Amino acid sequence: MLLKGDHIRLKDGRAVEALDIWGLARCHAKVRFDDGSTALIISERDVEALLSRPALERRKKWGGEKNVH
């Protein structure tokens, strides 16, 4: 499962950042490459590994409290 802000490695070896995620039955994602260009990936099958998930580090606790540390 991908989340917005995830840093992932694609099957072709390139590391990218997920800019936007959508879809119910099939995951679609807009990603940014190191050179600044963007592309769409159609499926999570294109993803080899999750490198980091900064989105979890920034999320807020239930009830709108301060950031989780």
Rosetta constraint file for C-alpha pairs under 8 A:
AtomPair CA 1 CA 44 HARMONIC 7.56 0.50
AtomPair CA 2 CA 6 HARMONIC 6.79 0.50
AtomPair CA 2 CA 18 HARMONIC 7.85 0.50
AtomPair CA 2 CA 21 HARMONIC 7.22 0.50
AtomPair CA 2 CA 44 HARMONIC 7.73 0.50
AtomPair CA 3 CA 18 HARMONIC 7.18 0.50
AtomPair CA 3 CA 20 HARMONIC 7.92 0.50
AtomPair CA 3 CA 21 HARMONIC 6.56 0.50
AtomPair CA 3 CA 53 HARMONIC 7.84 0.50
AtomPair CA 3 CA 55 HARMONIC 7.27 0.50
AtomPair CA 4 CA 18 HARMONIC 5.36 0.50
AtomPair CA 4 CA 19 HARMONIC 5.60 0.50
AtomPair CA 4 CA 20 HARMONIC 5.38 0.50
AtomPair CA 4 CA 21 HARMONIC 6.01 0.50
AtomPair CA 4 CA 55 HARMONIC 6.87 0.50
AtomPair CA 5 CA 17 HARMONIC 6.10 0.50
AtomPair CA 5 CA 18 HARMONIC 5.19 0.50
AtomPair CA 5 CA 19 HARMONIC 5.97 0.50
AtomPair CA 5 CA 20 HARMONIC 7.86 0.50
AtomPair CA 5 CA 53 HARMONIC 6.77 0.50
AtomPair CA 5 CA 54 HARMONIC 6.37 0.50
AtomPair CA 5 CA 55 HARMONIC 5.58 0.50
AtomPair CA 6 CA 17 HARMONIC 5.70 0.50
AtomPair CA 6 CA 18 HARMONIC 5.36 0.50
AtomPair CA 6 CA 50 HARMONIC 7.26 0.50
AtomPair CA 6 CA 51 HARMONIC 7.60 0.50
AtomPair CA 6 CA 52 HARMONIC 6.00 0.50
AtomPair CA 6 CA 53 HARMONIC 4.65 0.50
AtomPair CA 6 CA 54 HARMONIC 6.41 0.50
AtomPair CA 6 CA 55 HARMONIC 6.70 0.50
AtomPair CA 7 CA 15 HARMONIC 6.97 0.50
AtomPair CA 7 CA 16 HARMONIC 5.70 0.50
AtomPair CA 7 CA 17 HARMONIC 4.45 0.50
AtomPair CA 7 CA 18 HARMONIC 6.41 0.50
AtomPair CA 7 CA 50 HARMONIC 6.33 0.50
AtomPair CA 7 CA 51 HARMONIC 5.33 0.50
AtomPair CA 7 CA 52 HARMONIC 5.19 0.50
AtomPair CA 7 CA 53 HARMONIC 6.35 0.50
AtomPair CA 8 CA 15 HARMONIC 5.66 0.50
AtomPair CA 8 CA 16 HARMONIC 5.48 0.50
AtomPair CA 8 CA 17 HARMONIC 6.26 0.50
AtomPair CA 8 CA 18 HARMONIC 7.47 0.50
AtomPair CA 8 CA 47 HARMONIC 6.87 0.50
AtomPair CA 8 CA 48 HARMONIC 7.52 0.50
AtomPair CA 8 CA 49 HARMONIC 5.76 0.50
AtomPair CA 8 CA 50 HARMONIC 4.51 0.50
AtomPair CA 8 CA 51 HARMONIC 5.06 0.50
AtomPair CA 8 CA 52 HARMONIC 7.05 0.50
AtomPair CA 9 CA 13 HARMONIC 6.01 0.50
AtomPair CA 9 CA 14 HARMONIC 5.60 0.50
AtomPair CA 9 CA 15 HARMONIC 4.34 0.50
AtomPair CA 9 CA 16 HARMONIC 6.26 0.50
AtomPair CA 9 CA 47 HARMONIC 6.08 0.50
AtomPair CA 9 CA 48 HARMONIC 5.56 0.50
AtomPair CA 9 CA 49 HARMONIC 5.23 0.50
AtomPair CA 9 CA 50 HARMONIC 6.43 0.50
AtomPair CA 9 CA 51 HARMONIC 6.72 0.50
AtomPair CA 10 CA 14 HARMONIC 5.49 0.50
AtomPair CA 10 CA 15 HARMONIC 6.37 0.50
AtomPair CA 10 CA 16 HARMONIC 7.48 0.50
AtomPair CA 10 CA 46 HARMONIC 5.74 0.50
AtomPair CA 10 CA 47 HARMONIC 4.44 0.50
AtomPair CA 10 CA 48 HARMONIC 5.11 0.50
AtomPair CA 10 CA 49 HARMONIC 7.10 0.50
AtomPair CA 11 CA 46 HARMONIC 5.73 0.50
AtomPair CA 11 CA 47 HARMONIC 5.73 0.50
AtomPair CA 11 CA 48 HARMONIC 4.95 0.50
AtomPair CA 14 CA 33 HARMONIC 7.65 0.50
AtomPair CA 15 CA 33 HARMONIC 6.88 0.50
AtomPair CA 15 CA 34 HARMONIC 7.33 0.50
AtomPair CA 16 CA 31 HARMONIC 6.09 0.50
AtomPair CA 16 CA 32 HARMONIC 5.51 0.50
AtomPair CA 16 CA 33 HARMONIC 4.89 0.50
AtomPair CA 16 CA 34 HARMONIC 6.69 0.50
AtomPair CA 17 CA 31 HARMONIC 5.42 0.50
AtomPair CA 17 CA 32 HARMONIC 5.29 0.50
AtomPair CA 17 CA 33 HARMONIC 6.91 0.50
AtomPair CA 18 CA 29 HARMONIC 6.52 0.50
AtomPair CA 18 CA 30 HARMONIC 6.02 0.50
AtomPair CA 18 CA 31 HARMONIC 4.46 0.50
AtomPair CA 18 CA 32 HARMONIC 6.60 0.50
AtomPair CA 19 CA 29 HARMONIC 7.26 0.50
AtomPair CA 19 CA 30 HARMONIC 5.42 0.50
AtomPair CA 19 CA 31 HARMONIC 5.25 0.50
AtomPair CA 19 CA 32 HARMONIC 6.70 0.50
AtomPair CA 20 CA 29 HARMONIC 5.55 0.50
AtomPair CA 20 CA 30 HARMONIC 5.11 0.50
AtomPair CA 20 CA 31 HARMONIC 7.15 0.50
AtomPair CA 21 CA 27 HARMONIC 7.05 0.50
AtomPair CA 21 CA 28 HARMONIC 5.82 0.50
AtomPair CA 21 CA 29 HARMONIC 4.46 0.50
AtomPair CA 21 CA 30 HARMONIC 6.59 0.50
AtomPair CA 22 CA 27 HARMONIC 6.07 0.50
AtomPair CA 22 CA 28 HARMONIC 5.39 0.50
AtomPair CA 22 CA 29 HARMONIC 6.44 0.50
AtomPair CA 23 CA 27 HARMONIC 4.96 0.50
AtomPair CA 23 CA 28 HARMONIC 5.87 0.50
AtomPair CA 26 CA 42 HARMONIC 7.59 0.50
AtomPair CA 26 CA 43 HARMONIC 6.29 0.50
AtomPair CA 26 CA 44 HARMONIC 7.98 0.50
AtomPair CA 27 CA 42 HARMONIC 6.50 0.50
AtomPair CA 27 CA 43 HARMONIC 5.24 0.50
AtomPair CA 27 CA 44 HARMONIC 6.11 0.50
AtomPair CA 28 CA 40 HARMONIC 7.08 0.50
AtomPair CA 28 CA 41 HARMONIC 5.87 0.50
AtomPair CA 28 CA 42 HARMONIC 4.73 0.50
AtomPair CA 28 CA 43 HARMONIC 5.81 0.50
AtomPair CA 28 CA 44 HARMONIC 7.69 0.50
AtomPair CA 29 CA 40 HARMONIC 5.64 0.50
AtomPair CA 29 CA 41 HARMONIC 5.36 0.50
AtomPair CA 29 CA 42 HARMONIC 6.68 0.50
AtomPair CA 29 CA 43 HARMONIC 7.79 0.50
AtomPair CA 30 CA 38 HARMONIC 6.84 0.50
AtomPair CA 30 CA 39 HARMONIC 5.73 0.50
AtomPair CA 30 CA 40 HARMONIC 4.52 0.50
AtomPair CA 30 CA 41 HARMONIC 6.48 0.50
AtomPair CA 31 CA 38 HARMONIC 5.49 0.50
AtomPair CA 31 CA 39 HARMONIC 5.51 0.50
AtomPair CA 31 CA 40 HARMONIC 6.22 0.50
AtomPair CA 31 CA 41 HARMONIC 7.41 0.50
AtomPair CA 32 CA 36 HARMONIC 6.03 0.50
AtomPair CA 32 CA 37 HARMONIC 5.74 0.50
AtomPair CA 32 CA 38 HARMONIC 4.40 0.50
AtomPair CA 32 CA 39 HARMONIC 6.67 0.50
AtomPair CA 33 CA 37 HARMONIC 5.47 0.50
AtomPair CA 33 CA 38 HARMONIC 6.10 0.50
AtomPair CA 33 CA 39 HARMONIC 8.00 0.50
AtomPair CA 41 CA 46 HARMONIC 6.96 0.50
AtomPair CA 42 CA 46 HARMONIC 7.67 0.50
AtomPair CA 43 CA 47 HARMONIC 7.86 0.50
AtomPair CA 53 CA 57 HARMONIC 7.43 0.50
AtomPair CA 54 CA 58 HARMONIC 6.54 0.50
AtomPair CA 55 CA 59 HARMONIC 6.27 0.50
AtomPair CA 57 CA 67 HARMONIC 7.88 0.50
AtomPair CA 57 CA 68 HARMONIC 6.73 0.50
AtomPair CA 57 CA 69 HARMONIC 7.19 0.50
AtomPair CA 58 CA 67 HARMONIC 6.21 0.50
AtomPair CA 58 CA 68 HARMONIC 7.03 0.50
AtomPair CA 59 CA 67 HARMONIC 6.19 0.50
AtomPair CA 59 CA 68 HARMONIC 6.72 0.50
AtomPair CA 60 CA 64 HARMONIC 6.03 0.50
AtomPair CA 60 CA 65 HARMONIC 6.23 0.50
AtomPair CA 60 CA 66 HARMONIC 6.18 0.50
AtomPair CA 60 CA 67 HARMONIC 4.83 0.50
AtomPair CA 60 CA 68 HARMONIC 6.10 0.50
AtomPair CA 61 CA 65 HARMONIC 5.56 0.50
AtomPair CA 61 CA 66 HARMONIC 7.01 0.50
AtomPair CA 61 CA 67 HARMONIC 6.74 0.50
AtomPair CA 61 CA 68 HARMONIC 6.49 0.50
